[in-house]
Amino acid sequence: MDFNKRLQQAIERGQKVSDVNDQARVSRALNEDELRKLYGDLRIQLSEHIEQCLRQLADHFPGFECRSVVGEEGWGAEMYRDDLGLGGAKSQPKTYYSRFYSKLLLVIKPFSSAHIVELAGKGSIRNKEVFSRNQYQKLPDVDVPVMIQTIDQWVLEYAEKYAAQA
């Protein structure tokens, strides 16, 4: 075989590889779009459940305010309250007032290249953090009932700890 034929075959092989790479890139982009859509659907479902749970919890403990969270930290809800109490330390006079802050924040973290759904929770009671947790599942394999059960469990745990402190 002469050089011109081998050169032509090499160019054709290179073009085939390029076509295969382009097709793979297109299919990855479609998969990325599908994953983003799936994530969006799951985020809405889970964040609505979070908000519903926190509003119910806030109804049982007067003084808590509840708000939706939408932004860089994720989507979900938080409930919080500020309290005043007498004397924070034994050495302080009884007329000294201390501020006590309680908060529960549950969010679904923003979409990332890791292709996971991440649930994050932080809870504090009277200025003390009682938990800080994260749970995640890979996007195609998300088990929604397990995520909902985790949300419920974290809210119930916070309610129990808050009731014990009050």
PyMOL commands that set and color helices and strands:
alter all, ss='L'
color gray80, all
select helices_A, chain A and resi 3-60+139-141+144-165
alter helices_A, ss='H'
color red, helices_A
select strands_A, chain A and resi 65-71+74-86+97-108+116-125+128-138
alter strands_A, ss='S'
color yellow, strands_A
deselect
rebuild
show_as cartoon
